[in-house]
Amino acid sequence: MSNFIKTFGCRLNTFETEIIKSFIETNKIKNLSVVNTCAVTQEAEKKAVREIKKIKNKNKDTFLVVTGCAAQLRAKSFENMSEVDLVLGNQEKLISGNWSKINNFLKKNKKNFKSNLVSNIMKENTLPSNKLSPSKSNTRAFLGIQNGCDHRCTFCIIPYARGNSRSITKSEIKKQIETLVLNGIKEVVLTGVDITSWGLDFEKKERLGDLICFILNSIPSLERLRISSIDSIEIDPRLMDLLCYETRLMPHLHLSLQSGDNMILKRMKRRHSREDTIKFCSLLKKIRPRMTFSADIIAGFPTENEEMFQNTISIIEQCKIDWIHVFPYSSRTGTPASKMPQVPKMEIDKRASILRKISNERLNKHLKNKIGSIQKVLVEGNAKGFTEDYSRVSFEEGPEIGEIINMKIEKKYNNELFGIPIN
């Protein structure tokens, strides 16, 4: 009779899973399984299908709900799976009433229920308002401030799974963060599909820098604020100023880089150039030396030749990127990139392997450079925590969950640090 939720994909999906959990708890739903899917790559969709079959094999009586981006895009395909009982769209999964309907249905013990609740998300212009009830064991929380995307990168299918950009209001975000802080949350991570587009859909347009300034000024009890993946070219002047000088805004940015070659960036329909990214990273590092960068990079985008690939390799060093999330290019039906001349799969895999090796080398160097330093670590449980620049630290049992403590870094172990608490 226990419930099970499996989440694939991005931080926004992780945030939305927490909302789904709260709906399940509020309605006291039993024997429910939820798969919150991702559609960034074909492999992500295949993983979801395998998980669905695995869940039903283990518990044939569980009521299985499939939601997320793959479900939004392939609703009929998932509905036709014998293992699936209900498909919920990305908008529908955030509406509490839909989970009440599931609960009412289960209480009546009806058989052969088969349906999907998936609307045309491109017609949506608002977001459901939901409040999180964080677990007392949590110290860090993701908070969705925006959903959807107005850009149309040639490789990306996500705008059609998430809709156009819609923002949560300042006042609603403030209420949610205040609730999180009251429940012991020390760090809030702002997330969305394209968070630098926050506020541009309002009648009176606002920018992400305005929101972050408002949060920091109006909620002084929030100790740490972090930004998830961003487009550096869209950072407004106020946000740039905060990134340079605001100590409560954590010194780590995950860049939606994708490539270091200008022709590939143009064919991707990205909004930045190679030079834009180098200038941004150099300026930020100069003013705030502790700032660290990670990045998304696509290996083997259509038409990418060896010279173009080498331009991507060189920008990693020039921008001082410390680790990389490597995406082997995955053709998505219906995207312009799927019609471009494709790079052979063997070459895509080779380039992805090279990038992962570079990422491991740079991460090792980044971590080794911290040995002997004093770092502020947010304790998150299981004798582990994160530094301000998002390096994972393990330590001996002792510090309480939720504490932010000074630690002397003694050594590096695999892809994390080991520290000793100091007074």
Buried (B, 14 or more C-beta within 10 A) or exposed (E): EEBBBBBBBBBBBBBBBBBBBBBBEEBEBBEBBBBBBBBBBEEBBEBBBEBBEEBBEEBEEBBBBBBBBBBBBBBEBBBEBEBBBBBBBBBBBBBBEBBBBBBEBBEEEEEEEEEBBBBEBEEBEEBBEBEBEBEEEBBBBBBBBBBBBBBEBBBBBBBBBBBBBBBBBBEBBBEBBBBBBEBBBBBBBBBBBBBBBBBBBEEEEBBBBBBBBBBBEEBEEBBBBBBBBBBBBBBBEBBBEBBBEBEBBBBBBBBBBBBBBBBBBEBBBBBBBBEBBBBBBEEBBEEBEEBBBBBBBBBBBBBBEEEBBEBBBBBBEEBBBBBBBBBBBBBBEEBBBBEBEBBEEEBBEBBBEBBBEBBEEBBBEBBEEBBEEEBBBBBBEEBEBBBBBBBBBBBEEEBEBBBBBEBEBEEBEEEBBBBEBEE
